[in-house]
Amino acid sequence: MSEPVIAPRNAFYGVAAVWVAALVIAVTLGIVLPEDLRIGWLLIAFGAMVLVSFAVQLAYGHAQGFIVRVAGSVLGALAVMGLVSAGFGLAALATGL
């Protein structure tokens, strides 16, 4: 007797989890750190998000679509962190006038 095929979990939740983590980390770093240290730590945090996206997608357990899921996680984290960084940069320009 064969085993029934179990429906795979939705891969979008893992991608969205990385985006949310990137948002939380970027906002936290933007609030906590002074302006001169912000960019360096955001780069380090983005590197950590790349590793987190690999870990999340490996934990998903399916090889099919792995590269697409990791790319979506990483590019989304880059976009989120870039937008947050741009927001803090514009805020710094507005307060510096």
DOGU-884862 format. One record per atom (N, C-alpha, C, O): residue in one letter; residue number from 1; z, x, y; atom name; chain. Coordinates in steps of 0.2 Angstrom, whole numbers, plus 5000, padded with zeros to 4 digits. Atoms other than C-alpha are relative to their C-alpha. Layout:
BEGIN
type seq c3 c1 c2 atom mol
A NUM Z X Y CA A
...
This chain:
BEGIN
type seq c3 c1 c2 atom mol
M 1 5000 5004 4994 N A
M 1 5000 5000 5000 CA A
M 1 5000 5004 5006 C A
M 1 5004 5009 5007 O A
S 2 5001 4996 4994 N A
S 2 4995 5007 5017 CA A
S 2 5005 4998 5005 C A
S 2 5007 4992 5005 O A
E 3 4996 5002 4994 N A
E 3 5006 5008 5032 CA A
E 3 4997 4996 5005 C A
E 3 4991 4998 5007 O A
P 4 5003 5004 4995 N A
P 4 5003 4996 5046 CA A
P 4 4999 5005 5006 C A
P 4 5004 5009 5007 O A
V 5 5001 4996 4994 N A
V 5 4996 5004 5062 CA A
V 5 5004 4997 5005 C A
V 5 5004 4991 5007 O A
I 6 4995 5002 4994 N A
I 6 5009 5004 5076 CA A
I 6 4996 5001 5006 C A
I 6 4993 5006 5007 O A
A 7 5003 5000 4994 N A
A 7 5002 5000 5093 CA A
A 7 5003 5006 5004 C A
A 7 5009 5006 5005 O A
P 8 4997 4994 4996 N A
P 8 5004 5016 5104 CA A
P 8 5003 4997 5006 C A
P 8 5002 4992 5009 O A
R 9 4997 5002 4994 N A
R 9 5015 5015 5119 CA A
R 9 4995 5001 5006 C A
R 9 4990 5004 5005 O A
N 10 5005 4999 4994 N A
N 10 5007 5013 5136 CA A
N 10 5001 5007 5003 C A
N 10 5007 5009 5005 O A
A 11 5000 4993 4997 N A
A 11 5003 5030 5143 CA A
A 11 5001 5000 5007 C A
A 11 5003 5005 5010 O A
F 12 5000 5001 4993 N A
F 12 5003 5024 5161 CA A
F 12 5008 5001 5002 C A
F 12 5009 5004 5007 O A
Y 13 4993 4999 4998 N A
Y 13 5022 5024 5161 CA A
Y 13 5002 5007 5001 C A
Y 13 5006 5009 5005 O A
G 14 4999 4993 4999 N A
G 14 5023 5042 5158 CA A
G 14 4997 5004 5006 C A
G 14 5000 5008 5009 O A
V 15 5003 4997 4994 N A
V 15 5011 5046 5171 CA A
V 15 5004 4998 5007 C A
V 15 5005 5002 5011 O A
A 16 4996 5002 4994 N A
A 16 5020 5035 5184 CA A
A 16 5007 5003 5000 C A
A 16 5009 5004 5006 O A
A 17 4993 4996 5000 N A
A 17 5037 5043 5179 CA A
A 17 4999 5006 5003 C A
A 17 5004 5008 5007 O A
V 18 5001 4993 4996 N A
V 18 5030 5060 5185 CA A
V 18 4999 4998 5007 C A
V 18 5002 5002 5011 O A
W 19 5001 5001 4993 N A
W 19 5024 5052 5201 CA A
W 19 5007 4998 5003 C A
W 19 5008 5000 5009 O A
V 20 4994 5002 4997 N A
V 20 5041 5044 5204 CA A
V 20 5005 5006 5001 C A
V 20 5008 5007 5006 O A
A 21 4996 4994 5000 N A
A 21 5050 5060 5200 CA A
A 21 4998 5005 5006 C A
A 21 5002 5008 5009 O A
A 22 5003 4996 4995 N A
A 22 5038 5069 5212 CA A
A 22 5002 4998 5007 C A
A 22 5004 5001 5012 O A
L 23 4998 5003 4994 N A
L 23 5042 5057 5226 CA A
L 23 5007 5001 5001 C A
L 23 5009 5003 5007 O A
V 24 4992 4999 4999 N A
V 24 5061 5058 5224 CA A
V 24 5001 5007 5001 C A
V 24 5005 5008 5006 O A
I 25 4998 4993 4999 N A
I 25 5061 5077 5223 CA A
I 25 4997 5002 5007 C A
I 25 5000 5005 5011 O A
A 26 5003 4998 4994 N A
A 26 5049 5079 5238 CA A
A 26 5004 4997 5006 C A
A 26 5005 5000 5011 O A
V 27 4996 5003 4995 N A
V 27 5059 5067 5249 CA A
V 27 5007 5003 5000 C A
V 27 5009 5004 5006 O A
T 28 4994 4996 5000 N A
T 28 5075 5075 5244 CA A
T 28 5000 5007 5003 C A
T 28 5004 5009 5007 O A
L 29 5001 4994 4997 N A
L 29 5069 5092 5248 CA A
L 29 4998 5000 5007 C A
L 29 5001 5004 5011 O A
G 30 5001 5001 4993 N A
G 30 5062 5086 5264 CA A
G 30 5006 4998 5005 C A
G 30 5006 5000 5010 O A
I 31 4994 5002 4996 N A
I 31 5079 5079 5270 CA A
I 31 5005 5005 5000 C A
I 31 5008 5007 5005 O A
V 32 4995 4995 5001 N A
V 32 5090 5093 5263 CA A
V 32 4998 5006 5003 C A
V 32 5002 5009 5007 O A
L 33 5002 4994 4998 N A
L 33 5080 5108 5268 CA A
L 33 4998 5001 5007 C A
L 33 4995 4996 5010 O A
P 34 5002 4999 4993 N A
P 34 5077 5115 5285 CA A
P 34 4992 5001 5000 C A
P 34 4989 5003 4994 O A
E 35 5008 5000 4999 N A
E 35 5058 5116 5291 CA A
E 35 4997 5006 4997 C A
E 35 4992 5006 4994 O A
D 36 5003 4994 5002 N A
D 36 5055 5134 5287 CA A
D 36 5001 5001 4993 C A
D 36 4997 5005 4990 O A
L 37 5000 4999 5007 N A
L 37 5060 5133 5269 CA A
L 37 4997 4995 4996 C A
L 37 4996 4995 4990 O A
R 38 5003 5006 5003 N A
R 38 5052 5116 5265 CA A
R 38 4994 5002 4996 C A
R 38 4994 5000 4990 O A
I 39 5006 4999 5003 N A
I 39 5035 5122 5260 CA A
I 39 5001 5004 4994 C A
I 39 4998 5002 4988 O A
G 40 4999 4995 5006 N A
G 40 5041 5136 5248 CA A
G 40 5003 4996 4994 C A
G 40 5001 4996 4989 O A
W 41 4997 5004 5005 N A
W 41 5052 5124 5239 CA A
W 41 4996 4994 4997 C A
W 41 4997 4992 4991 O A
L 42 5005 5005 5003 N A
L 42 5039 5110 5238 CA A
L 42 4995 5003 4995 C A
L 42 4993 5000 4990 O A
L 43 5004 4996 5005 N A
L 43 5028 5123 5229 CA A
L 43 5003 5001 4994 C A
L 43 5000 5000 4988 O A
I 44 4996 4999 5006 N A
I 44 5041 5127 5217 CA A
I 44 5001 4993 4996 C A
I 44 5001 4993 4990 O A
A 45 4999 5007 5003 N A
A 45 5045 5108 5214 CA A
A 45 4993 4998 4997 C A
A 45 4993 4994 4992 O A
F 46 5006 5002 5003 N A
F 46 5026 5105 5211 CA A
F 46 4999 5004 4994 C A
F 46 4997 5001 4989 O A
G 47 5001 4996 5006 N A
G 47 5026 5119 5198 CA A
G 47 5004 4997 4995 C A
G 47 5003 4996 4989 O A
A 48 4995 5004 5005 N A
A 48 5041 5110 5190 CA A
A 48 4997 4993 4998 C A
A 48 4998 4991 4992 O A
M 49 5003 5006 5002 N A
M 49 5031 5094 5190 CA A
M 49 4994 5001 4995 C A
M 49 4993 4996 4991 O A
V 50 5005 4998 5005 N A
V 50 5017 5102 5181 CA A
V 50 5003 5001 4993 C A
V 50 5001 4998 4988 O A
L 51 4997 4999 5007 N A
L 51 5029 5107 5167 CA A
L 51 5003 4993 4998 C A
L 51 5003 4992 4992 O A
V 52 4998 5006 5002 N A
V 52 5037 5090 5167 CA A
V 52 4995 4995 4998 C A
V 52 4996 4992 4993 O A
S 53 5006 5005 5003 N A
S 53 5020 5081 5165 CA A
S 53 4998 5002 4993 C A
S 53 4997 4998 4989 O A
F 54 5001 4998 5007 N A
F 54 5017 5092 5150 CA A
F 54 5005 4998 4995 C A
F 54 5003 4995 4990 O A
A 55 4994 5002 5004 N A
A 55 5034 5088 5143 CA A
A 55 4999 4993 4998 C A
A 55 5000 4990 4993 O A
V 56 5000 5008 5001 N A
V 56 5032 5069 5146 CA A
V 56 4994 4998 4995 C A
V 56 4994 4994 4991 O A
Q 57 5006 5002 5004 N A
Q 57 5014 5069 5138 CA A
Q 57 5001 5002 4993 C A
Q 57 4998 4999 4989 O A
L 58 4999 4998 5007 N A
L 58 5019 5079 5123 CA A
L 58 5005 4996 4997 C A
L 58 5004 4995 4991 O A
A 59 4995 5005 5003 N A
A 59 5034 5067 5120 CA A
A 59 4996 4994 4999 C A
A 59 4999 4990 4994 O A
Y 60 5004 5006 5002 N A
Y 60 5021 5053 5120 CA A
Y 60 4998 5000 4993 C A
Y 60 4998 4995 4990 O A
G 61 5002 4999 5007 N A
G 61 5015 5060 5104 CA A
G 61 4993 4998 4997 C A
G 61 4992 4998 4991 O A
H 62 5007 5002 5002 N A
H 62 4996 5056 5104 CA A
H 62 4996 5005 5003 C A
H 62 4996 5007 5009 O A
A 63 5005 4995 4997 N A
A 63 4983 5069 5106 CA A
A 63 4994 4997 5003 C A
A 63 4992 5001 5008 O A
Q 64 5006 5004 4997 N A
Q 64 4969 5057 5111 CA A
Q 64 5002 4999 5007 C A
Q 64 5007 4995 5009 O A
G 65 4999 5001 4993 N A
G 65 4968 5058 5130 CA A
G 65 5005 5004 5003 C A
G 65 5007 5003 5009 O A
F 66 4994 4996 4998 N A
F 66 4981 5071 5132 CA A
F 66 4998 5004 5007 C A
F 66 5002 5003 5012 O A
I 67 5002 4997 4994 N A
I 67 4971 5081 5145 CA A
I 67 4999 4995 5006 C A
I 67 5001 4997 5012 O A
V 68 5001 5005 4995 N A
V 68 4967 5065 5155 CA A
V 68 5007 4998 5003 C A
V 68 5007 4997 5009 O A
R 69 4993 5002 4998 N A
R 69 4985 5060 5155 CA A
R 69 5004 5005 5004 C A
R 69 5007 5004 5009 O A
V 70 4997 4994 4996 N A
V 70 4991 5077 5161 CA A
V 70 4997 5001 5006 C A
V 70 5000 5002 5012 O A
A 71 5003 4999 4994 N A
A 71 4978 5078 5174 CA A
A 71 5002 4994 5005 C A
A 71 5003 4996 5011 O A
G 72 4998 5005 4995 N A
G 72 4982 5061 5181 CA A
G 72 5008 5001 5002 C A
G 72 5009 4999 5008 O A
S 73 4993 4998 4998 N A
S 73 5001 5066 5181 CA A
S 73 5000 5005 5005 C A
S 73 5003 5004 5010 O A
V 74 5000 4994 4995 N A
V 74 4998 5082 5190 CA A
V 74 4996 4998 5006 C A
V 74 4999 5000 5012 O A
L 75 5004 5002 4994 N A
L 75 4985 5075 5202 CA A
L 75 5004 4995 5004 C A
L 75 5004 4995 5011 O A
G 76 4996 5004 4997 N A
G 76 4996 5061 5206 CA A
G 76 5006 5003 5004 C A
G 76 5008 5001 5009 O A
A 77 4994 4996 4997 N A
A 77 5011 5072 5209 CA A
A 77 4998 5004 5006 C A
A 77 5002 5004 5011 O A
L 78 5002 4996 4995 N A
L 78 5001 5083 5220 CA A
L 78 4998 4995 5006 C A
L 78 5000 4997 5012 O A
A 79 5001 5005 4995 N A
A 79 4995 5068 5230 CA A
A 79 5006 4997 5004 C A
A 79 5007 4997 5010 O A
V 80 4994 5002 4997 N A
V 80 5012 5061 5232 CA A
V 80 5004 5005 5004 C A
V 80 5007 5004 5009 O A
M 81 4997 4995 4996 N A
M 81 5020 5077 5237 CA A
M 81 4997 5002 5006 C A
M 81 5000 5004 5011 O A
G 82 5004 4998 4994 N A
G 82 5006 5081 5249 CA A
G 82 5001 4995 5005 C A
G 82 5002 4996 5011 O A
L 83 4999 5005 4995 N A
L 83 5008 5064 5258 CA A
L 83 5007 5000 5003 C A
L 83 5008 5000 5009 O A
V 84 4993 5000 4997 N A
V 84 5027 5066 5259 CA A
V 84 5001 5006 5004 C A
V 84 5004 5006 5010 O A
S 85 5000 4994 4996 N A
S 85 5025 5084 5265 CA A
S 85 4996 4999 5007 C A
S 85 4999 5001 5012 O A
A 86 5004 5001 4994 N A
A 86 5012 5078 5278 CA A
A 86 5004 4995 5005 C A
A 86 5004 4996 5011 O A
G 87 4996 5005 4996 N A
G 87 5024 5064 5284 CA A
G 87 5006 5004 5003 C A
G 87 5007 5003 5009 O A
F 88 4995 4996 4997 N A
F 88 5038 5077 5286 CA A
F 88 4997 5005 5006 C A
F 88 5000 5006 5011 O A
G 89 5003 4996 4995 N A
G 89 5026 5088 5295 CA A
G 89 4998 4997 5007 C A
G 89 5000 4999 5012 O A
L 90 5001 5004 4994 N A
L 90 5021 5074 5307 CA A
L 90 5006 4999 5004 C A
L 90 5007 4998 5010 O A
A 91 4993 5001 4997 N A
A 91 5039 5070 5310 CA A
A 91 5003 5006 5004 C A
A 91 5006 5005 5009 O A
A 92 4997 4994 4997 N A
A 92 5043 5088 5314 CA A
A 92 4996 5001 5007 C A
A 92 4998 5004 5012 O A
L 93 5004 5000 4994 N A
L 93 5028 5088 5327 CA A
L 93 5002 4995 5005 C A
L 93 5002 4997 5011 O A
A 94 4998 5005 4995 N A
A 94 5034 5072 5335 CA A
A 94 5007 5002 5003 C A
A 94 5008 5000 5009 O A
T 95 4993 4998 4997 N A
T 95 5052 5078 5337 CA A
T 95 4999 5007 5004 C A
T 95 5004 5008 5008 O A
G 96 5000 4994 4996 N A
G 96 5046 5095 5344 CA A
G 96 4997 4999 5006 C A
G 96 4996 5004 5010 O A
L 97 5004 5001 4994 N A
L 97 5036 5088 5358 CA A
L 97 5005 4999 5006 C A
L 97 5002 4998 5012 O A
